[in-house]
Amino acid sequence: MDNEELYQTLEKDFLKVFPNEQLNSYVSISNMNNNTIMIYCKNNQYYIKRFGIRQSENSLLSFDNYNEFLWNVLDEIVISKSITYATMNKIKGQDFRRQLFKKQIELMANYSEEFKTKKINEIKEILTNNPYNDV
């Protein structure tokens, strides 16, 4: 798969989760667009290059299969969108993460039951170590 094919495949999957959005607002196949995520495929490996404000936030991840690659790209975007949602929908006396996690599960469910379940399990692990702190 070349980079253009990778982008087109990712775009189809992205639209299942975010039907009214443009993938190029979040992801590019070159860093020319100043996005936070750059993707590419080389030698049957899928890569995600993250760009942060600080150099320490930059990272390069590689994956052997498309499904893990897709999970990581979508999760990056889902987390970002969920933080915005949770910030705008705070409920007094409730841990901010209740709205955050609820939105993450909802968005991942838009893609598949598998991704929803994976997100639920990830959140359960977080809450085991750091339970909600409603005040």
DRENNUMAR-839608 format. One record per atom (N, C-alpha, C): atom name; residue in one letter; x, y, z. Coordinates in nm, 4 decimals. Example, Ala and Ser with C-alpha at 12.3 -4.5 7.8 and 13.67 -1.06 7.14 Angstrom:
BEGIN
atom,res,px,py,pz
N,a,1.3190,-0.5690,0.7800 .
CA,a,1.2300,-0.4500,0.7800 .
C,a,1.3200,-0.3300,0.7800 .
N,s,1.2850,-0.2250,0.7080 .
CA,s,1.3670,-0.1060,0.7140 .
C,s,1.2900,0.0030,0.7870 .
REM end
This chain:
BEGIN
atom,res,px,py,pz
N,m,0.0850,-0.1169,0.0000 .
CA,m,0.0000,0.0000,0.0000 .
C,m,0.0904,0.1243,0.0000 .
N,d,0.0632,0.2145,-0.0917 .
CA,d,0.1411,0.3390,-0.0906 .
C,d,0.0734,0.4406,0.0019 .
N,n,0.1370,0.5538,0.0213 .
CA,n,0.0862,0.6525,0.1168 .
C,n,-0.0501,0.7085,0.0784 .
N,e,-0.0717,0.7295,-0.0489 .
CA,e,-0.2012,0.7821,-0.0937 .
C,e,-0.3122,0.6800,-0.0674 .
N,e,-0.2851,0.5524,-0.0948 .
CA,e,-0.3835,0.4469,-0.0665 .
C,e,-0.4101,0.4366,0.0838 .
N,l,-0.3054,0.4489,0.1625 .
CA,l,-0.3204,0.4457,0.3080 .
C,l,-0.4119,0.5594,0.3542 .
N,y,-0.3875,0.6775,0.3025 .
CA,y,-0.4685,0.7940,0.3406 .
C,y,-0.6150,0.7722,0.3011 .
N,q,-0.6389,0.7229,0.1809 .
CA,q,-0.7760,0.7008,0.1344 .
C,q,-0.8480,0.5945,0.2182 .
N,t,-0.7764,0.4899,0.2545 .
CA,t,-0.8341,0.3847,0.3388 .
C,t,-0.8661,0.4400,0.4771 .
N,l,-0.7720,0.5145,0.5324 .
CA,l,-0.7936,0.5757,0.6636 .
C,l,-0.9102,0.6734,0.6595 .
N,e,-0.9210,0.7481,0.5516 .
CA,e,-1.0300,0.8451,0.5395 .
C,e,-1.1663,0.7770,0.5442 .
N,k,-1.1803,0.6625,0.4782 .
CA,k,-1.3076,0.5887,0.4818 .
C,k,-1.3415,0.5460,0.6244 .
N,d,-1.2411,0.4989,0.6970 .
CA,d,-1.2640,0.4572,0.8350 .
C,d,-1.2902,0.5769,0.9265 .
N,f,-1.2182,0.6841,0.9054 .
CA,f,-1.2347,0.8070,0.9834 .
C,f,-1.3779,0.8588,0.9710 .
N,l,-1.4342,0.8541,0.8505 .
CA,l,-1.5687,0.9067,0.8274 .
C,l,-1.6777,0.8256,0.8972 .
N,k,-1.6484,0.7010,0.9339 .
CA,k,-1.7429,0.6215,1.0122 .
C,k,-1.7584,0.6805,1.1523 .
N,v,-1.6510,0.7366,1.2038 .
CA,v,-1.6520,0.7933,1.3383 .
C,v,-1.6917,0.9406,1.3353 .
N,f,-1.6406,1.0117,1.2358 .
CA,f,-1.6623,1.1568,1.2244 .
C,f,-1.7184,1.1892,1.0860 .
N,p,-1.8461,1.1589,1.0615 .
CA,p,-1.9013,1.1738,0.9266 .
C,p,-1.9067,1.3174,0.8743 .
N,n,-1.9014,1.4148,0.9608 .
CA,n,-1.9114,1.5542,0.9163 .
C,n,-1.7785,1.6290,0.9248 .
N,e,-1.6693,1.5565,0.9296 .
CA,e,-1.5382,1.6188,0.9453 .
C,e,-1.4458,1.5811,0.8306 .
N,q,-1.3363,1.6525,0.8226 .
CA,q,-1.2349,1.6274,0.7191 .
C,q,-1.1111,1.5675,0.7846 .
N,l,-1.0656,1.4553,0.7350 .
CA,l,-0.9468,1.3905,0.7889 .
C,l,-0.8249,1.4816,0.7818 .
N,n,-0.8149,1.5606,0.6767 .
CA,n,-0.6959,1.6456,0.6608 .
C,n,-0.6856,1.7552,0.7666 .
N,s,-0.7876,1.7697,0.8492 .
CA,s,-0.7785,1.8623,0.9626 .
C,s,-0.6938,1.8045,1.0754 .
N,y,-0.6717,1.6727,1.0718 .
CA,y,-0.6009,1.6039,1.1790 .
C,y,-0.4770,1.5281,1.1331 .
N,v,-0.4814,1.4804,1.0095 .
CA,v,-0.3801,1.3870,0.9605 .
C,v,-0.3334,1.4281,0.8223 .
N,s,-0.2051,1.4049,0.7960 .
CA,s,-0.1539,1.4276,0.6610 .
C,s,-0.0531,1.3183,0.6263 .
N,i,-0.0231,1.3065,0.4985 .
CA,i,0.0797,1.2120,0.4563 .
C,i,0.2137,1.2826,0.4413 .
N,s,0.2142,1.4095,0.4756 .
CA,s,0.3381,1.4854,0.4879 .
C,s,0.3147,1.5869,0.5984 .
N,n,0.4196,1.6395,0.6559 .
CA,n,0.3984,1.7362,0.7629 .
C,n,0.3784,1.8776,0.7106 .
N,m,0.3530,1.8896,0.5844 .
CA,m,0.3333,2.0200,0.5214 .
C,m,0.2088,2.0920,0.5747 .
N,n,0.1075,2.0172,0.6191 .
CA,n,-0.0181,2.0774,0.6633 .
C,n,-0.0140,2.1239,0.8082 .
N,n,0.0977,2.1021,0.8759 .
CA,n,0.1118,2.1438,1.0150 .
C,n,0.0150,2.0702,1.1071 .
N,n,-0.0262,1.9490,1.0685 .
CA,n,-0.1130,1.8688,1.1543 .
C,n,-0.0308,1.8079,1.2662 .
N,t,-0.0981,1.7542,1.3646 .
CA,t,-0.0264,1.6906,1.4740 .
C,t,0.0088,1.5455,1.4422 .
N,i,-0.0513,1.4878,1.3395 .
CA,i,-0.0252,1.3482,1.3047 .
C,i,0.0118,1.3380,1.1572 .
N,m,0.1231,1.2737,1.1302 .
CA,m,0.1621,1.2420,0.9929 .
C,m,0.1639,1.0900,0.9814 .
N,i,0.1125,1.0369,0.8724 .
CA,i,0.1097,0.8918,0.8526 .
C,i,0.1832,0.8555,0.7253 .
N,y,0.2371,0.7342,0.7245 .
CA,y,0.2937,0.6813,0.6008 .
C,y,0.3119,0.5309,0.6135 .
N,c,0.3310,0.4685,0.4979 .
CA,c,0.3498,0.3247,0.4910 .
C,c,0.4804,0.2979,0.4171 .
N,k,0.5607,0.2076,0.4719 .
CA,k,0.6890,0.1739,0.4100 .
C,k,0.7223,0.0293,0.4444 .
N,n,0.7521,-0.0490,0.3435 .
CA,n,0.7888,-0.1899,0.3635 .
C,n,0.6867,-0.2660,0.4482 .
N,n,0.5605,-0.2491,0.4156 .
CA,n,0.4495,-0.3163,0.4843 .
C,n,0.4400,-0.2828,0.6332 .
N,q,0.4936,-0.1707,0.6730 .
CA,q,0.4806,-0.1190,0.8087 .
C,q,0.4023,0.0123,0.8007 .
N,y,0.3174,0.0341,0.8981 .
CA,y,0.2391,0.1573,0.9066 .
C,y,0.3009,0.2456,1.0136 .
N,y,0.3164,0.3730,0.9835 .
CA,y,0.3829,0.4647,1.0757 .
C,y,0.2945,0.5840,1.1091 .
N,i,0.3064,0.6266,1.2344 .
CA,i,0.2430,0.7488,1.2824 .
C,i,0.3534,0.8349,1.3408 .
N,k,0.3643,0.9545,1.2912 .
CA,k,0.4593,1.0517,1.3456 .
C,k,0.3772,1.1597,1.4119 .
N,r,0.3996,1.1781,1.5425 .
CA,r,0.3275,1.2802,1.6177 .
C,r,0.4166,1.4017,1.6331 .
N,f,0.3561,1.5168,1.6195 .
CA,f,0.4277,1.6426,1.6377 .
C,f,0.3653,1.7166,1.7538 .
N,g,0.4460,1.7458,1.8547 .
CA,g,0.3975,1.8194,1.9705 .
C,g,0.4569,1.9584,1.9742 .
N,i,0.4079,2.0356,2.0670 .
CA,i,0.4589,2.1711,2.0849 .
C,i,0.6047,2.1649,2.1301 .
N,r,0.6318,2.0706,2.2221 .
CA,r,0.7691,2.0519,2.2691 .
C,r,0.8315,1.9330,2.1971 .
N,q,0.9606,1.9364,2.1762 .
CA,q,1.0322,1.8290,2.1086 .
C,q,1.0081,1.6944,2.1775 .
N,s,0.9955,1.6946,2.3099 .
CA,s,0.9757,1.5706,2.3847 .
C,s,0.8413,1.5044,2.3534 .
N,e,0.7480,1.5796,2.2961 .
CA,e,0.6168,1.5236,2.2608 .
C,e,0.6185,1.4557,2.1240 .
N,n,0.7237,1.4739,2.0475 .
CA,n,0.7334,1.4118,1.9164 .
C,n,0.7617,1.2626,1.9326 .
N,s,0.6982,1.1818,1.8496 .
CA,s,0.7223,1.0384,1.8568 .
C,s,0.6931,0.9744,1.7217 .
N,l,0.7516,0.8586,1.7016 .
CA,l,0.7282,0.7799,1.5818 .
C,l,0.6847,0.6411,1.6261 .
N,l,0.5668,0.5993,1.5828 .
CA,l,0.5148,0.4673,1.6163 .
C,l,0.5030,0.3855,1.4886 .
N,s,0.5311,0.2564,1.4989 .
CA,s,0.5149,0.1696,1.3821 .
C,s,0.4279,0.0497,1.4188 .
N,f,0.3559,0.0006,1.3194 .
CA,f,0.2619,-0.1087,1.3402 .
C,f,0.2716,-0.2071,1.2252 .
N,d,0.2563,-0.3358,1.2592 .
CA,d,0.2608,-0.4410,1.1584 .
C,d,0.1280,-0.4574,1.0864 .
N,n,0.0193,-0.4167,1.1524 .
CA,n,-0.1105,-0.4358,1.0871 .
C,n,-0.1927,-0.3083,1.0892 .
N,y,-0.2799,-0.2988,0.9928 .
CA,y,-0.3608,-0.1782,0.9745 .
C,y,-0.4541,-0.1537,1.0929 .
N,n,-0.5093,-0.2581,1.1518 .
CA,n,-0.6065,-0.2411,1.2597 .
C,n,-0.5446,-0.1706,1.3808 .
N,e,-0.4247,-0.2089,1.4185 .
CA,e,-0.3566,-0.1413,1.5306 .
C,e,-0.3203,0.0020,1.4937 .
N,f,-0.2774,0.0202,1.3714 .
CA,f,-0.2483,0.1540,1.3202 .
C,f,-0.3741,0.2412,1.3288 .
N,l,-0.4852,0.1873,1.2786 .
CA,l,-0.6119,0.2596,1.2785 .
C,l,-0.6544,0.2942,1.4210 .
N,w,-0.6456,0.1978,1.5120 .
CA,w,-0.6816,0.2233,1.6507 .
C,w,-0.6049,0.3448,1.7034 .
N,n,-0.4769,0.3481,1.6811 .
CA,n,-0.3932,0.4545,1.7355 .
C,n,-0.4231,0.5906,1.6732 .
N,v,-0.4480,0.5934,1.5440 .
CA,v,-0.4840,0.7207,1.4801 .
C,v,-0.6186,0.7691,1.5326 .
N,l,-0.7184,0.6814,1.5312 .
CA,l,-0.8508,0.7214,1.5789 .
C,l,-0.8468,0.7592,1.7264 .
N,d,-0.7734,0.6838,1.8062 .
CA,d,-0.7670,0.7131,1.9490 .
C,d,-0.7079,0.8513,1.9739 .
N,e,-0.6069,0.8862,1.8999 .
CA,e,-0.5456,1.0193,1.9129 .
C,e,-0.6494,1.1296,1.8872 .
N,i,-0.7279,1.1120,1.7826 .
CA,i,-0.8288,1.2119,1.7460 .
C,i,-0.9460,1.2083,1.8442 .
N,v,-0.9894,1.0887,1.8802 .
CA,v,-1.1010,1.0727,1.9740 .
C,v,-1.0677,1.1382,2.1079 .
N,i,-0.9475,1.1187,2.1572 .
CA,i,-0.9086,1.1803,2.2846 .
C,i,-0.9147,1.3322,2.2738 .
N,s,-0.8609,1.3855,2.1672 .
CA,s,-0.8618,1.5302,2.1480 .
C,s,-1.0045,1.5851,2.1426 .
N,k,-1.0886,1.5223,2.0628 .
CA,k,-1.2279,1.5669,2.0502 .
C,k,-1.3033,1.5501,2.1831 .
N,s,-1.2730,1.4444,2.2579 .
CA,s,-1.3414,1.4178,2.3845 .
C,s,-1.3012,1.5177,2.4921 .
N,i,-1.1772,1.5611,2.4900 .
CA,i,-1.1340,1.6635,2.5859 .
C,i,-1.2125,1.7920,2.5619 .
N,t,-1.2280,1.8290,2.4371 .
CA,t,-1.3062,1.9484,2.4044 .
C,t,-1.4505,1.9321,2.4516 .
N,y,-1.5095,1.8164,2.4231 .
CA,y,-1.6472,1.7889,2.4639 .
C,y,-1.6610,1.7965,2.6166 .
N,a,-1.5717,1.7287,2.6883 .
CA,a,-1.5797,1.7245,2.8343 .
C,a,-1.5615,1.8629,2.8963 .
N,t,-1.4754,1.9419,2.8366 .
CA,t,-1.4528,2.0783,2.8858 .
C,t,-1.5785,2.1629,2.8695 .
N,m,-1.6468,2.1451,2.7576 .
CA,m,-1.7661,2.2249,2.7295 .
C,m,-1.8907,2.1719,2.8015 .
N,n,-1.8832,2.0507,2.8557 .
CA,n,-2.0000,1.9878,2.9184 .
C,n,-1.9723,1.9432,3.0617 .
N,k,-1.8939,2.0212,3.1323 .
CA,k,-1.8628,1.9888,3.2720 .
C,k,-1.9905,1.9870,3.3547 .
N,i,-1.9947,1.8933,3.4472 .
CA,i,-2.1061,1.8848,3.5415 .
C,i,-2.0494,1.9084,3.6805 .
N,k,-2.1011,2.0107,3.7445 .
CA,k,-2.0512,2.0492,3.8771 .
C,k,-2.0612,1.9305,3.9723 .
N,g,-1.9519,1.9057,4.0426 .
CA,g,-1.9472,1.7980,4.1398 .
C,g,-1.9060,1.6638,4.0821 .
N,q,-1.8934,1.6547,3.9502 .
CA,q,-1.8529,1.5295,3.8873 .
C,q,-1.7106,1.5392,3.8342 .
N,d,-1.6400,1.4283,3.8454 .
CA,d,-1.5073,1.4174,3.7875 .
C,d,-1.5165,1.4454,3.6378 .
N,f,-1.4317,1.5328,3.5907 .
CA,f,-1.4224,1.5708,3.4492 .
C,f,-1.4164,1.4481,3.3583 .
N,r,-1.3506,1.3420,3.4065 .
CA,r,-1.3299,1.2223,3.3237 .
C,r,-1.4586,1.1473,3.2937 .
N,r,-1.5631,1.1688,3.3713 .
CA,r,-1.6901,1.1005,3.3408 .
C,r,-1.7400,1.1403,3.2019 .
N,q,-1.7407,1.2681,3.1734 .
CA,q,-1.7821,1.3159,3.0412 .
C,q,-1.6792,1.2780,2.9354 .
N,l,-1.5518,1.2873,2.9720 .
CA,l,-1.4425,1.2530,2.8803 .
C,l,-1.4533,1.1080,2.8349 .
N,f,-1.4636,1.0161,2.9297 .
CA,f,-1.4684,0.8738,2.8963 .
C,f,-1.5974,0.8365,2.8240 .
N,k,-1.7076,0.8970,2.8654 .
CA,k,-1.8364,0.8716,2.7993 .
C,k,-1.8268,0.9050,2.6501 .
N,k,-1.7669,1.0186,2.6194 .
CA,k,-1.7538,1.0612,2.4795 .
C,k,-1.6578,0.9706,2.4032 .
N,q,-1.5490,0.9299,2.4667 .
CA,q,-1.4540,0.8405,2.4002 .
C,q,-1.5209,0.7089,2.3613 .
N,i,-1.5987,0.6530,2.4526 .
CA,i,-1.6694,0.5274,2.4246 .
C,i,-1.7700,0.5475,2.3117 .
N,e,-1.8445,0.6556,2.3181 .
CA,e,-1.9443,0.6859,2.2142 .
C,e,-1.8792,0.6963,2.0761 .
N,l,-1.7683,0.7679,2.0673 .
CA,l,-1.7025,0.7857,1.9373 .
C,l,-1.6428,0.6549,1.8858 .
N,m,-1.5788,0.5791,1.9717 .
CA,m,-1.5213,0.4509,1.9266 .
C,m,-1.6308,0.3527,1.8854 .
N,a,-1.7468,0.3605,1.9506 .
CA,a,-1.8596,0.2745,1.9130 .
C,a,-1.9074,0.3058,1.7715 .
N,n,-1.8882,0.4295,1.7276 .
CA,n,-1.9258,0.4651,1.5906 .
C,n,-1.8448,0.3863,1.4880 .
N,y,-1.7236,0.3471,1.5256 .
CA,y,-1.6423,0.2687,1.4315 .
C,y,-1.6786,0.1207,1.4395 .
N,s,-1.6703,0.0631,1.5597 .
CA,s,-1.7015,-0.0803,1.5718 .
C,s,-1.7221,-0.1188,1.7179 .
N,e,-1.7882,-0.2296,1.7374 .
CA,e,-1.8064,-0.2862,1.8707 .
C,e,-1.6709,-0.3250,1.9299 .
N,e,-1.5816,-0.3737,1.8462 .
CA,e,-1.4471,-0.4114,1.8910 .
C,e,-1.3716,-0.2911,1.9484 .
N,f,-1.3756,-0.1790,1.8785 .
CA,f,-1.3056,-0.0594,1.9260 .
C,f,-1.3731,-0.0026,2.0510 .
N,k,-1.5048,-0.0125,2.0579 .
CA,k,-1.5766,0.0312,2.1776 .
C,k,-1.5324,-0.0510,2.2985 .
N,t,-1.5299,-0.1820,2.2830 .
CA,t,-1.4899,-0.2718,2.3913 .
C,t,-1.3460,-0.2459,2.4339 .
N,k,-1.2594,-0.2253,2.3379 .
CA,k,-1.1190,-0.1968,2.3681 .
C,k,-1.1075,-0.0673,2.4497 .
N,k,-1.1835,0.0341,2.4126 .
CA,k,-1.1814,0.1611,2.4854 .
C,k,-1.2380,0.1432,2.6263 .
N,i,-1.3463,0.0689,2.6400 .
CA,i,-1.4046,0.0422,2.7724 .
C,i,-1.3021,-0.0258,2.8623 .
N,n,-1.2323,-0.1250,2.8098 .
CA,n,-1.1318,-0.1962,2.8888 .
C,n,-1.0155,-0.1058,2.9273 .
N,e,-0.9767,-0.0189,2.8373 .
CA,e,-0.8696,0.0774,2.8654 .
C,e,-0.9117,0.1714,2.9796 .
N,i,-1.0352,0.2174,2.9743 .
CA,i,-1.0873,0.3079,3.0770 .
C,i,-1.1001,0.2362,3.2111 .
N,k,-1.1455,0.1112,3.2093 .
CA,k,-1.1554,0.0332,3.3340 .
C,k,-1.0192,0.0223,3.4009 .
N,e,-0.9158,0.0009,3.3228 .
CA,e,-0.7806,-0.0092,3.3777 .
C,e,-0.7370,0.1247,3.4401 .
N,i,-0.7668,0.2326,3.3723 .
CA,i,-0.7345,0.3661,3.4265 .
C,i,-0.8066,0.3878,3.5585 .
N,l,-0.9358,0.3531,3.5620 .
CA,l,-1.0161,0.3772,3.6825 .
C,l,-0.9797,0.2837,3.7977 .
N,t,-0.9249,0.1676,3.7670 .
CA,t,-0.8784,0.0774,3.8720 .
C,t,-0.7659,0.1431,3.9506 .
N,n,-0.6757,0.2082,3.8797 .
CA,n,-0.5615,0.2738,3.9439 .
C,n,-0.5938,0.4153,3.9917 .
N,n,-0.6889,0.4802,3.9253 .
CA,n,-0.7243,0.6189,3.9560 .
C,n,-0.8758,0.6348,3.9470 .
N,p,-0.9484,0.5953,4.0528 .
CA,p,-1.0959,0.6011,4.0499 .
C,p,-1.1461,0.7445,4.0331 .
N,y,-1.2728,0.7540,3.9929 .
CA,y,-1.3353,0.8843,3.9834 .
C,y,-1.3247,0.9577,4.1168 .
N,n,-1.3145,1.0878,4.1082 .
CA,n,-1.3054,1.1705,4.2281 .
C,n,-1.4122,1.2796,4.2188 .
N,d,-1.5368,1.2383,4.2388 .
CA,d,-1.6461,1.3348,4.2374 .
C,d,-1.6431,1.4158,4.3666 .
N,v,-1.6645,1.5453,4.3521 .
CA,v,-1.6602,1.6338,4.4693 .
C,v,-1.7921,1.7060,4.4825 .
REM end
